Every structure is written in C-alpha cells, then in structure tokens.
Amino acid sequence: MKRKLESGSQQLQGESFELMLEETLRTEFPLDEISEVAKGVAGGDILISIKTRAGADVGKILLELKRTKSFSASSWLPKLKKDMRAANADLCVLISETMPEGVEFFTEMQGVWISSIKTSIALIHILRAM
C-alpha cells in the first residue's frame, strides 16, 4: 500500500512538473503551439510546433520528461526516436532529473538531445534557433 501511495505521489509530481513546463514554454515562446500529448497515447509528453510571426509552421520538437532515480539510455532513446518519427517532429529532447554518467547540463546521444531540468529551457531556445 505504501508503495502504491508513493507511486501515485510520483505520478502527481511528474504531472505537475509537466504542467509547469508547458506554462513556461507558452511564456517563453508565445508564437509557438504547445500541445500536451494525451495520457495513454504513445509518444512523448509535449509537442512544440514552432511558428513564425506570420504563423507558418517551421518545425516541431517532441519533449519527453523523466523523473526517475536512474538513467536508461537503452530503453528511453530508441523509444523517443520512434515517437519523434510518429509525431513528424524534427527533433526530440529528453528532459531528465537524472542525467547520463558524466553529463551535467545537456548532450546529444543517438540523435536524441538530453537535458537536465535546469537547462531545458536554454536548450530549447538553442534548438529552436537551429
């Protein structure tokens, strides 16, 4: 029962972080379309559709958020790349509480950008400019 309560609490923490990130993204990038990927639907957590001032679509970034105690490149990265293709996104970013060994802020691995929570908005600014 204790494990179940902690699991529920962890899920609520993850969902509140996701909502907070969505709001931050809307503030930082007011022209972009920020969409939550529906629960139970395969593919990331948040999809950013980058727009010009004229409203034209110029790219998409799929975000996946992880709040776990260990980093799992072997399972997370291939799945996120598959989800990116399914969402027709141009880039994908894994925002993780726990980083790969030797990485403090952000890096690119196997075609997936990986960022700490602290540096995620800065990385998204850089990727949008690309």
FENKAUR-V585231 format. One record per residue. N is the residue number from 1. RES is the residue in three letters. PHI is phi in degrees with one decimal (none if undefined). PSI is psi in whole degrees, -180 to 180 (* if undefined). Layout:
BEGIN
n & res & phi & psi
N & RES & PHI & PSI
N & RES & PHI & PSI
END
This chain:
BEGIN
n & res & phi & psi
1 & MET & none & -43
2 & LYS & -60.2 & -44
3 & ARG & -60.3 & -41
4 & LYS & -65.0 & -42
5 & LEU & -63.2 & -44
6 & GLU & -63.5 & -38
7 & SER & -63.5 & -45
8 & GLY & -62.3 & -42
9 & SER & -63.0 & -42
10 & GLN & -60.9 & -42
11 & GLN & -63.5 & -44
12 & LEU & -62.5 & -39
13 & GLN & -62.1 & -44
14 & GLY & -63.3 & -43
15 & GLU & -67.0 & -39
16 & SER & -68.7 & -37
17 & PHE & -63.4 & -41
18 & GLU & -61.9 & -45
19 & LEU & -64.4 & -41
20 & MET & -64.3 & -42
21 & LEU & -65.1 & -43
22 & GLU & -57.7 & -44
23 & GLU & -65.4 & -41
24 & THR & -62.5 & -43
25 & LEU & -63.0 & -41
26 & ARG & -63.9 & -36
27 & THR & -71.4 & -45
28 & GLU & -69.3 & -36
29 & PHE & -129.1 & 71
30 & PRO & -64.1 & -21
31 & LEU & -82.8 & -22
32 & ASP & -78.6 & 158
33 & GLU & -98.0 & 119
34 & ILE & -106.8 & 116
35 & SER & -121.6 & 136
36 & GLU & -81.5 & 134
37 & VAL & -79.4 & 127
38 & ALA & -58.6 & 143
39 & LYS & -60.0 & 139
40 & GLY & 85.7 & -11
41 & VAL & -94.0 & 132
42 & ALA & -64.4 & 136
43 & GLY & 118.6 & 92
44 & GLY & 57.6 & -172
45 & ASP & -118.7 & -39
46 & ILE & -137.5 & 137
47 & LEU & -116.2 & 124
48 & ILE & -102.4 & 119
49 & SER & -99.8 & 111
50 & ILE & -79.4 & 130
51 & LYS & -123.3 & 149
52 & THR & -81.7 & 173
53 & ARG & -60.9 & -28
54 & ALA & -81.2 & -4
55 & GLY & 92.5 & 5
56 & ALA & -76.7 & 139
57 & ASP & -73.5 & 132
58 & VAL & -124.1 & -3
59 & GLY & 166.1 & 168
60 & LYS & -136.6 & 142
61 & ILE & -125.1 & 126
62 & LEU & -97.7 & 130
63 & LEU & -110.9 & 138
64 & GLU & -123.7 & 131
65 & LEU & -108.9 & 134
66 & LYS & -129.9 & 127
67 & ARG & -123.5 & 77
68 & THR & -127.5 & 169
69 & LYS & -86.1 & -16
70 & SER & -135.3 & 151
71 & PHE & -95.3 & 133
72 & SER & -125.4 & 79
73 & ALA & -59.9 & -39
74 & SER & -64.7 & -29
75 & SER & -102.3 & -36
76 & TRP & -73.4 & -45
77 & LEU & -66.5 & -48
78 & PRO & -61.4 & -38
79 & LYS & -65.6 & -43
80 & LEU & -66.8 & -37
81 & LYS & -64.2 & -40
82 & LYS & -64.7 & -44
83 & ASP & -62.7 & -38
84 & MET & -61.6 & -45
85 & ARG & -64.1 & -42
86 & ALA & -64.3 & -32
87 & ALA & -87.4 & 1
88 & ASN & 55.6 & 36
89 & ALA & -87.2 & 155
90 & ASP & -89.5 & -31
91 & LEU & -140.6 & 159
92 & CYS & -136.3 & 148
93 & VAL & -131.8 & 128
94 & LEU & -99.7 & 115
95 & ILE & -101.4 & 117
96 & SER & -129.8 & 141
97 & GLU & -68.7 & -35
98 & THR & -109.4 & 127
99 & MET & -98.7 & 161
100 & PRO & -61.4 & 153
101 & GLU & -56.3 & 131
102 & GLY & 86.5 & -1
103 & VAL & -112.1 & 127
104 & GLU & -101.3 & -42
105 & PHE & -111.8 & -67
106 & PHE & -157.9 & 161
107 & THR & -160.3 & 174
108 & GLU & -119.7 & 131
109 & MET & -136.6 & 126
110 & GLN & 52.3 & 37
111 & GLY & 82.3 & 8
112 & VAL & -119.0 & 130
113 & TRP & -82.5 & 136
114 & ILE & -122.8 & 131
115 & SER & -135.4 & 148
116 & SER & -72.4 & 163
117 & ILE & -60.9 & -43
118 & LYS & -59.1 & -38
119 & THR & -101.7 & 6
120 & SER & -62.3 & -43
121 & ILE & -66.6 & -41
122 & ALA & -61.6 & -44
123 & LEU & -63.3 & -42
124 & ILE & -62.9 & -38
125 & HIS & -58.3 & -46
126 & ILE & -64.3 & -47
127 & LEU & -65.4 & -37
128 & ARG & -61.5 & -39
129 & ALA & -66.7 & -27
130 & MET & -69.4 & *
END
